[in-house]
Amino acid sequence: MPAWAKSAIDAWTEAAGVTEGHILRRVNRGGRVSGERLSDKVIWQMLKPYVSVAALPSVRPQDLRRTAAKLCRAAGGELEKIQLLLGHCSVQATERYLGTKQDLVHEPNDAIKLRLARD
């Protein structure tokens, strides 16, 4: 996440008094928070006008989710972290979702240079 986005979200959650849970929540007419979170349908209804303005009328929420995951992967994100982000039950499901595979040729532990002490 870019630093400017995290900073903006932190400022907003502090001003809203949100210390845990989902950041997008329902607010009733009296200005009180009601419920734990907004539904996916409500969020999509909020995004639709912006999608139209951006001339992307055929974009679906799933497209945005997949694009975010692919951007994370392209930026060097680990499959395990993207798996958690997406809520997949396995890394293999994330691999199929992204159309990618783990890099088993260049494992991170291959860069560790250990030598055994000889007696």
Order of alpha helices (4+ residues) and beta strands (2+ residues): alpha-alpha-alpha-alpha-alpha
